[in-house]
Amino acid sequence: MADEYPLPKFHFQVDWKGTKLGFTEVTGLSVTQEVIKYRDGHMPEMTFLKQAGLRNYSDITLKRGTYKGDNEFFKWWEDVKIQNYTDRRDLTITLLDEAHAPVVTWKVKKAWPTKIESTNLKSDANEVAIETLVIAHEGFMIEM
C-alpha cells in the first residue's frame, strides 16, 4: 500500500439517463448525520448519551459544457413539477482508473432538479460556456 498513490479526481463519468455528454465538475457528494442527545435525570454522569439520528444528504451540483440545441437540463426541469414524481432519476457517478474501470461508484437515489443555471456571458472571456444543474435526492450508496 505504501507504493500506491491517491486516485486522481479528473477521470469520472456520470450516468443521469440523459445524453452521454461529459460533465466538467461534480460537487456535493456529502452526508452528515444528526446527533440525538439524551439524558436521564437519574444518571450519575454529568453528560449526555448520544446516538445516531437522521442523515442529511447535500444537494449535488453537476456542470457541463453548453451545446447548441441541447436543452435536456431544461426539459428535465419542466418534467418535474410539484407532486410529480414520475421523472425522478437514479444517477450513477463513477471515478475511473487509467484503464477506464470503476474504482469508486456513487449510486444516487431518486434525484430531481432544484436549480438550473445557464452560463454567464462576458464579452472579453475566452472560456467554454458552462451550464449548471443542482439536484436534490434521497441519498446515495458508495461502492468500492
Backbone as ProteinMPNN parsed JSONL, in Angstrom:
{"seq_chain_A": "MADEYPLPKFHFQVDWKGTKLGFTEVTGLSVTQEVIKYRDGHMPEMTFLKQAGLRNYSDITLKRGTYKGDNEFFKWWEDVKIQNYTDRRDLTITLLDEAHAPVVTWKVKKAWPTKIESTNLKSDANEVAIETLVIAHEGFMIEM", "coords_chain_A": {"N_chain_A": [[0.814, -1.189, 0.0], [2.079, 1.204, 0.509], [3.341, 1.87, -1.808], [1.407, 2.814, -3.474], [-0.535, 5.445, -4.966], [-2.719, 8.225, -4.211], [-5.971, 8.43, -5.747], [-6.495, 10.146, -8.852], [-8.766, 12.885, -9.415], [-9.912, 13.689, -11.798], [-10.856, 11.938, -13.745], [-13.759, 10.742, -14.543], [-17.198, 9.627, -14.786], [-20.67, 10.306, -15.476], [-23.793, 8.911, -15.253], [-26.836, 9.888, -16.035], [-29.227, 9.309, -17.138], [-29.56, 10.742, -19.404], [-28.144, 12.518, -22.168], [-24.942, 11.347, -23.326], [-23.019, 13.197, -22.825], [-20.056, 14.555, -21.463], [-19.395, 15.574, -18.092], [-18.008, 18.436, -16.52], [-17.595, 18.931, -13.885], [-18.429, 17.694, -10.664], [-19.977, 18.223, -7.657], [-20.704, 18.12, -4.107], [-21.109, 15.608, -3.024], [-21.794, 14.618, -0.285], [-22.56, 13.712, 3.121], [-24.174, 14.145, 6.226], [-24.675, 13.24, 9.641], [-27.164, 13.558, 12.021], [-26.946, 14.178, 15.536], [-28.414, 12.701, 18.267], [-29.149, 13.745, 21.414], [-29.428, 12.597, 24.722], [-30.51, 12.565, 28.065], [-30.962, 11.106, 31.095], [-32.573, 11.968, 34.077], [-31.734, 10.642, 36.32], [-29.186, 9.813, 35.919], [-25.814, 9.269, 36.916], [-23.579, 10.437, 35.703], [-22.424, 13.56, 34.422], [-23.2, 14.195, 31.741], [-24.325, 13.78, 28.312], [-26.016, 10.996, 26.795], [-25.349, 9.793, 23.578], [-26.669, 9.226, 20.34], [-27.05, 7.968, 16.983], [-28.778, 9.941, 14.615], [-31.043, 11.199, 12.128], [-29.969, 11.153, 8.688], [-28.491, 13.607, 6.569], [-28.353, 14.51, 3.339], [-26.384, 16.339, 1.096], [-27.223, 18.667, -1.552], [-26.46, 17.891, -4.961], [-24.236, 19.166, -7.338], [-23.96, 19.506, -10.772], [-21.908, 20.175, -13.547], [-21.553, 21.131, -16.938], [-20.525, 21.477, -20.394], [-22.115, 23.83, -22.619], [-24.213, 23.081, -25.322], [-25.255, 23.605, -28.678], [-28.679, 23.429, -29.301], [-29.139, 21.556, -27.306], [-31.206, 20.93, -24.813], [-31.657, 19.403, -22.544], [-31.329, 19.582, -19.717], [-33.159, 21.622, -19.113], [-35.515, 20.472, -20.064], [-35.809, 18.292, -18.323], [-36.146, 19.721, -15.982], [-38.636, 20.966, -16.505], [-40.242, 18.699, -16.664], [-40.384, 17.782, -14.071], [-42.576, 18.599, -11.838], [-44.526, 20.19, -9.233], [-45.485, 17.75, -6.926], [-45.124, 15.783, -8.859], [-43.774, 12.877, -9.333], [-42.769, 11.329, -11.302], [-40.525, 11.628, -12.966], [-38.203, 11.34, -11.466], [-34.839, 10.492, -11.094], [-32.424, 7.862, -10.934], [-29.035, 8.287, -10.407], [-25.719, 7.536, -11.488], [-22.524, 7.974, -10.457], [-19.21, 7.748, -11.267], [-15.89, 7.197, -10.383], [-13.003, 6.748, -12.246], [-10.272, 4.527, -13.176], [-6.962, 4.38, -14.753], [-7.397, 2.563, -16.79], [-10.002, 2.966, -17.427], [-11.742, 1.674, -15.762], [-14.199, 1.202, -13.183], [-13.571, 2.62, -9.986], [-14.466, 3.894, -7.65], [-17.877, 4.152, -6.932], [-20.762, 6.108, -6.843], [-24.07, 5.721, -6.093], [-26.871, 7.382, -6.672], [-30.043, 8.083, -5.342], [-33.298, 8.633, -6.602], [-33.227, 11.32, -7.787], [-33.825, 14.8, -8.53], [-34.185, 17.884, -10.339], [-33.367, 20.989, -8.783], [-32.39, 23.435, -9.342], [-31.371, 25.296, -12.142], [-28.762, 26.691, -13.913], [-27.811, 28.87, -16.347], [-25.034, 29.574, -18.525], [-22.704, 32.18, -17.672], [-22.345, 35.318, -19.316], [-19.832, 37.054, -21.024], [-18.113, 39.608, -22.538], [-15.34, 39.76, -22.994], [-14.334, 37.273, -22.487], [-12.624, 34.122, -22.751], [-13.527, 31.431, -22.689], [-15.152, 28.23, -22.26], [-18.671, 27.853, -22.56], [-20.522, 27.102, -19.75], [-23.037, 25.161, -18.239], [-25.136, 24.695, -15.363], [-26.493, 22.296, -13.161], [-28.39, 21.705, -10.341], [-29.196, 19.23, -8.081], [-31.587, 17.651, -5.957], [-31.915, 14.826, -3.784], [-32.597, 11.49, -2.551], [-30.624, 10.266, -1.068], [-27.484, 8.401, -1.182], [-25.434, 5.587, -2.121], [-22.231, 4.178, -1.601], [-19.967, 2.407, -3.565], [-17.121, 0.397, -3.635]], "CA_chain_A": [[0.0, 0.0, 0.0], [2.954, 2.374, 0.557], [3.749, 2.19, -3.178], [0.262, 3.326, -4.212], [-0.809, 6.876, -4.901], [-4.16, 8.533, -4.188], [-6.608, 8.47, -7.07], [-6.79, 11.474, -9.402], [-10.21, 13.125, -9.435], [-10.352, 14.259, -13.077], [-11.333, 10.914, -14.685], [-15.025, 10.252, -13.998], [-18.352, 9.672, -15.689], [-21.966, 10.443, -14.827], [-24.938, 8.38, -15.99], [-28.005, 10.582, -15.478], [-30.349, 8.944, -18.021], [-29.639, 11.78, -20.441], [-27.103, 12.348, -23.18], [-23.662, 10.843, -22.827], [-22.062, 14.293, -22.761], [-19.27, 14.545, -20.245], [-19.525, 16.66, -17.132], [-16.713, 19.004, -16.148], [-17.46, 19.013, -12.434], [-19.482, 17.164, -9.795], [-19.704, 18.568, -6.264], [-21.807, 17.929, -3.172], [-21.28, 14.217, -2.604], [-21.519, 14.582, 1.15], [-23.661, 13.341, 4.005], [-23.938, 14.352, 7.646], [-25.621, 12.519, 10.478], [-27.533, 14.293, 13.213], [-26.677, 13.534, 16.818], [-29.518, 12.797, 19.216], [-28.643, 13.763, 22.785], [-30.43, 12.164, 25.699], [-30.003, 12.49, 29.43], [-31.911, 10.683, 32.118], [-32.337, 12.743, 35.287], [-31.183, 9.782, 37.359], [-27.833, 9.395, 35.524], [-24.783, 9.835, 37.785], [-22.63, 11.22, 34.909], [-22.891, 14.892, 34.029], [-23.031, 14.25, 30.293], [-25.424, 13.213, 27.539], [-25.863, 9.825, 25.947], [-25.502, 10.232, 22.19], [-26.936, 8.178, 19.367], [-27.18, 8.442, 15.604], [-30.094, 10.403, 14.189], [-31.305, 11.203, 10.69], [-28.902, 11.568, 7.786], [-28.812, 14.74, 5.705], [-27.537, 14.476, 2.132], [-26.274, 17.631, 0.413], [-27.564, 18.708, -2.967], [-25.333, 17.614, -5.845], [-24.127, 20.119, -8.439], [-23.343, 18.969, -11.987], [-21.597, 21.21, -14.534], [-21.121, 20.619, -18.24], [-20.498, 22.45, -21.479], [-23.378, 24.15, -23.287], [-24.195, 22.689, -26.726], [-26.356, 24.119, -29.488], [-29.822, 22.539, -29.444], [-29.257, 20.605, -26.2], [-31.994, 21.517, -23.728], [-32.085, 18.304, -21.671], [-31.46, 20.059, -18.338], [-34.406, 22.38, -19.006], [-36.625, 19.538, -20.25], [-35.973, 17.575, -17.062], [-36.701, 20.723, -15.055], [-40.058, 21.127, -16.832], [-40.95, 17.444, -16.416], [-40.558, 17.59, -12.627], [-43.408, 19.671, -11.301], [-44.984, 19.925, -7.866], [-46.158, 16.467, -6.731], [-44.926, 14.892, -9.996], [-42.606, 12.062, -9.003], [-42.553, 10.376, -12.378], [-39.221, 11.74, -13.622], [-37.044, 11.288, -10.574], [-33.888, 9.586, -11.732], [-31.26, 7.353, -10.222], [-27.8, 8.664, -11.077], [-24.519, 6.801, -11.131], [-21.318, 8.784, -10.627], [-18.138, 6.773, -11.143], [-14.493, 7.588, -10.511], [-12.385, 5.714, -13.076], [-8.814, 4.428, -13.157], [-6.315, 4.609, -16.058], [-7.977, 1.64, -17.769], [-11.417, 3.336, -17.508], [-12.524, 0.763, -14.922], [-14.706, 1.872, -11.987], [-12.828, 2.474, -8.737], [-15.466, 4.263, -6.648], [-19.16, 4.458, -7.572], [-21.821, 6.668, -6.002], [-25.394, 5.471, -6.676], [-27.747, 8.409, -6.12], [-31.428, 7.63, -5.453], [-34.469, 9.497, -6.812], [-32.782, 12.707, -7.942], [-34.644, 15.708, -9.329], [-33.522, 19.192, -10.399], [-33.87, 22.089, -7.968], [-31.885, 24.7, -9.883], [-30.617, 25.277, -13.394], [-28.098, 27.969, -14.129], [-27.167, 28.988, -17.652], [-23.69, 30.149, -18.479], [-22.597, 33.636, -17.619], [-21.893, 35.887, -20.587], [-18.829, 38.077, -20.798], [-17.627, 39.943, -23.871], [-13.896, 39.583, -23.148], [-13.961, 35.951, -21.98], [-12.118, 33.13, -23.69], [-13.824, 30.212, -21.962], [-16.284, 27.434, -22.712], [-19.933, 28.128, -21.877], [-20.834, 26.015, -18.82], [-24.335, 25.211, -17.583], [-25.101, 24.049, -14.054], [-27.707, 21.658, -12.688], [-28.343, 21.324, -8.931], [-30.232, 18.226, -7.854], [-31.865, 17.087, -4.637], [-32.047, 13.371, -3.917], [-32.985, 10.793, -1.323], [-29.491, 9.528, -0.527], [-26.627, 7.654, -2.097], [-24.627, 4.482, -1.608], [-20.891, 4.17, -2.186], [-19.429, 1.075, -3.844], [-15.685, 0.429, -3.956]], "C_chain_A": [[0.86, 1.256, 0.0], [3.389, 2.793, -0.838], [2.616, 2.782, -4.004], [0.108, 4.825, -4.002], [-2.313, 7.094, -4.774], [-4.699, 8.662, -5.612], [-6.748, 9.907, -7.571], [-8.3, 11.648, -9.548], [-10.75, 13.606, -10.785], [-10.937, 13.244, -14.048], [-12.588, 10.259, -14.106], [-16.096, 10.294, -15.069], [-19.623, 9.747, -14.866], [-23.026, 9.863, -15.754], [-26.184, 8.964, -15.343], [-29.255, 10.334, -16.323], [-30.614, 10.038, -19.049], [-28.587, 11.493, -21.489], [-25.824, 11.853, -22.527], [-22.598, 11.939, -22.822], [-21.338, 14.259, -21.431], [-19.547, 15.757, -19.369], [-18.133, 17.144, -16.763], [-16.5, 19.002, -14.647], [-18.679, 18.394, -11.755], [-19.092, 17.518, -8.371], [-20.924, 18.253, -5.409], [-22.046, 16.496, -2.761], [-20.915, 14.094, -1.128], [-22.787, 14.257, 1.934], [-23.242, 13.641, 5.438], [-25.005, 13.587, 8.422], [-25.887, 13.334, 11.735], [-27.199, 13.476, 14.456], [-27.879, 13.773, 17.722], [-28.919, 12.707, 20.61], [-29.777, 13.394, 23.735], [-29.779, 12.128, 27.073], [-31.15, 12.148, 30.358], [-31.587, 11.452, 33.394], [-31.712, 11.95, 36.424], [-29.749, 9.346, 37.055], [-26.787, 10.04, 36.441], [-23.774, 10.695, 37.013], [-23.258, 12.554, 34.523], [-22.657, 15.094, 32.529], [-24.252, 13.62, 29.62], [-25.036, 11.837, 27.009], [-26.087, 10.318, 24.524], [-25.753, 9.023, 21.304], [-27.145, 8.803, 18.001], [-28.624, 8.812, 15.29], [-30.245, 10.307, 12.681], [-30.082, 11.655, 9.902], [-29.393, 12.695, 6.901], [-27.831, 14.737, 4.534], [-27.548, 15.852, 1.466], [-26.793, 17.527, -1.011], [-26.298, 18.482, -3.785], [-25.385, 18.597, -7.004], [-23.36, 19.478, -9.584], [-23.109, 20.116, -12.964], [-21.121, 20.558, -15.816], [-21.153, 21.733, -19.271], [-21.875, 22.633, -22.1], [-23.241, 23.827, -24.771], [-25.422, 23.238, -27.437], [-27.441, 23.047, -29.612], [-29.996, 21.532, -28.318], [-29.947, 21.289, -25.027], [-32.424, 20.472, -22.71], [-32.223, 18.724, -20.21], [-32.811, 20.753, -18.156], [-35.624, 21.479, -19.19], [-36.883, 18.756, -18.975], [-36.598, 18.477, -16.012], [-38.206, 20.87, -15.264], [-40.864, 19.869, -16.519], [-41.222, 17.21, -14.935], [-41.31, 18.8, -12.083], [-43.834, 19.299, -9.886], [-45.82, 18.641, -7.852], [-46.065, 15.541, -7.944], [-43.642, 14.114, -9.753], [-42.215, 11.125, -10.132], [-41.17, 10.472, -13.008], [-38.083, 11.934, -12.629], [-36.123, 10.211, -11.128], [-32.843, 9.092, -10.738], [-30.035, 7.708, -11.05], [-26.676, 7.756, -10.616], [-23.324, 7.671, -11.466], [-20.143, 7.865, -10.328], [-16.779, 7.418, -11.334], [-13.774, 6.437, -11.204], [-10.874, 5.692, -12.909], [-8.267, 4.636, -14.57], [-6.892, 3.732, -17.159], [-9.476, 1.865, -17.94], [-12.319, 2.378, -16.725], [-12.998, 1.516, -13.678], [-13.845, 1.572, -10.755], [-13.751, 2.781, -7.556], [-16.735, 4.651, -7.4], [-20.135, 4.977, -6.528], [-23.134, 6.432, -6.729], [-26.377, 6.374, -5.952], [-29.197, 8.008, -6.385], [-32.396, 8.793, -5.656], [-34.107, 10.984, -6.874], [-33.757, 13.496, -8.802], [-34.03, 17.104, -9.264], [-34.194, 20.233, -9.513], [-33.423, 23.44, -8.509], [-31.146, 24.425, -11.183], [-30.028, 26.658, -13.582], [-27.42, 27.946, -15.489], [-25.806, 29.637, -17.484], [-23.741, 31.657, -18.281], [-22.018, 34.112, -18.952], [-20.952, 37.041, -20.3], [-18.118, 38.342, -22.115], [-16.126, 39.726, -24.058], [-13.411, 38.217, -22.642], [-13.466, 35.048, -23.102], [-12.283, 31.75, -23.058], [-15.002, 29.488, -22.6], [-17.522, 27.835, -21.906], [-20.323, 26.902, -21.054], [-22.224, 26.23, -18.233], [-24.296, 24.332, -16.34], [-26.482, 23.496, -13.714], [-27.491, 21.269, -11.236], [-29.5, 20.37, -8.698], [-30.356, 17.9, -6.373], [-32.06, 15.587, -4.845], [-32.37, 12.776, -2.557], [-31.868, 9.888, -0.799], [-28.664, 8.857, -1.596], [-25.878, 6.557, -1.342], [-23.277, 4.565, -2.303], [-20.44, 2.734, -2.349], [-17.97, 1.22, -4.221], [-15.245, -0.932, -4.446]], "O_chain_A": [[0.402, 2.296, -0.475], [3.769, 3.945, -1.043], [2.847, 3.214, -5.133], [0.557, 5.388, -3.003], [-3.099, 6.24, -5.185], [-3.96, 8.965, -6.549], [-7.087, 10.797, -6.79], [-9.024, 10.679, -9.776], [-11.94, 13.901, -10.894], [-11.47, 13.638, -15.086], [-12.501, 9.343, -13.288], [-15.926, 10.913, -16.119], [-19.661, 9.315, -13.714], [-23.143, 10.277, -16.907], [-26.55, 8.581, -14.232], [-30.231, 11.078, -16.224], [-31.744, 10.229, -19.5], [-28.185, 10.344, -21.673], [-25.66, 11.939, -21.31], [-21.404, 11.64, -22.815], [-21.936, 13.969, -20.395], [-19.891, 16.831, -19.862], [-17.19, 16.355, -16.701], [-15.364, 19.064, -14.178], [-19.811, 18.552, -12.214], [-18.004, 17.16, -7.917], [-22.037, 18.132, -5.92], [-23.097, 16.191, -2.197], [-19.874, 13.543, -0.77], [-23.908, 14.49, 1.483], [-22.093, 13.417, 5.816], [-26.096, 13.326, 7.914], [-24.958, 13.75, 12.427], [-27.174, 12.246, 14.423], [-28.306, 14.911, 17.915], [-28.263, 11.723, 20.953], [-30.92, 13.82, 23.57], [-28.631, 11.708, 27.217], [-32.175, 12.829, 30.389], [-30.414, 11.57, 33.751], [-31.214, 12.532, 37.388], [-29.152, 8.598, 37.83], [-26.867, 11.238, 36.713], [-23.169, 11.594, 37.598], [-24.468, 12.654, 34.324], [-21.997, 16.046, 32.114], [-25.095, 13.01, 30.276], [-23.856, 11.556, 26.801], [-26.936, 11.18, 24.297], [-25.156, 7.96, 21.474], [-27.384, 10.004, 17.876], [-29.56, 8.098, 15.647], [-29.649, 9.442, 12.038], [-29.267, 12.438, 10.39], [-30.565, 12.738, 6.526], [-26.63, 14.937, 4.716], [-28.608, 16.454, 1.294], [-26.805, 16.448, -1.605], [-25.2, 18.836, -3.356], [-26.446, 18.834, -7.582], [-22.253, 18.971, -9.399], [-24.0, 20.936, -13.187], [-20.387, 19.569, -15.796], [-21.736, 22.793, -19.045], [-22.695, 21.715, -22.107], [-22.276, 24.243, -25.413], [-26.502, 23.321, -26.852], [-27.161, 21.906, -29.979], [-30.92, 20.721, -28.369], [-29.354, 22.118, -24.338], [-33.462, 20.637, -22.07], [-33.141, 18.27, -19.527], [-33.519, 20.509, -17.178], [-36.653, 21.691, -18.549], [-38.034, 18.569, -18.58], [-37.468, 18.056, -15.25], [-38.966, 20.895, -14.296], [-42.035, 19.958, -16.151], [-42.178, 16.521, -14.579], [-40.742, 19.876, -11.896], [-43.527, 18.208, -9.407], [-46.735, 18.471, -8.657], [-46.852, 14.601, -8.051], [-42.546, 14.639, -9.948], [-41.407, 10.218, -9.932], [-40.681, 9.476, -13.542], [-37.107, 12.622, -12.928], [-36.574, 9.156, -11.572], [-32.436, 9.812, -9.827], [-30.001, 7.458, -12.256], [-26.683, 7.267, -9.486], [-23.13, 8.059, -12.618], [-20.082, 7.266, -9.254], [-16.542, 8.104, -12.329], [-13.916, 5.282, -10.802], [-10.263, 6.699, -12.55], [-9.007, 5.02, -15.476], [-6.879, 4.111, -18.33], [-10.154, 1.033, -18.542], [-13.516, 2.285, -16.995], [-12.28, 2.377, -13.169], [-13.449, 0.431, -10.516], [-13.808, 2.024, -6.587], [-16.68, 5.387, -8.385], [-20.316, 4.374, -5.47], [-23.305, 6.889, -7.859], [-26.681, 6.169, -4.777], [-29.548, 7.638, -7.505], [-32.319, 9.808, -4.963], [-34.623, 11.794, -6.105], [-34.424, 12.948, -9.681], [-33.424, 17.471, -8.258], [-35.419, 20.351, -9.488], [-34.006, 24.471, -8.175], [-30.399, 23.454, -11.303], [-30.714, 27.669, -13.429], [-26.561, 27.104, -15.751], [-25.481, 30.178, -16.427], [-24.702, 32.318, -18.675], [-21.29, 33.38, -19.622], [-21.225, 37.893, -19.454], [-17.584, 37.424, -22.738], [-15.681, 39.524, -25.188], [-12.219, 38.03, -22.399], [-13.853, 35.207, -24.259], [-11.319, 30.999, -22.91], [-15.754, 30.07, -23.383], [-17.427, 28.123, -20.713], [-20.441, 25.799, -21.589], [-22.557, 27.328, -17.787], [-23.538, 23.364, -16.263], [-27.503, 24.144, -13.948], [-26.523, 20.579, -10.919], [-30.64, 20.655, -9.066], [-29.369, 17.876, -5.637], [-32.339, 15.139, -5.957], [-32.409, 13.478, -1.546], [-32.134, 8.868, -0.163], [-29.071, 8.751, -2.753], [-25.716, 6.597, -0.122], [-23.192, 4.976, -3.46], [-20.511, 1.936, -1.414], [-17.618, 2.073, -5.036], [-14.072, -1.123, -4.77]]}, "name": "protein", "num_of_chains": 1, "seq": "MADEYPLPKFHFQVDWKGTKLGFTEVTGLSVTQEVIKYRDGHMPEMTFLKQAGLRNYSDITLKRGTYKGDNEFFKWWEDVKIQNYTDRRDLTITLLDEAHAPVVTWKVKKAWPTKIESTNLKSDANEVAIETLVIAHEGFMIEM"}
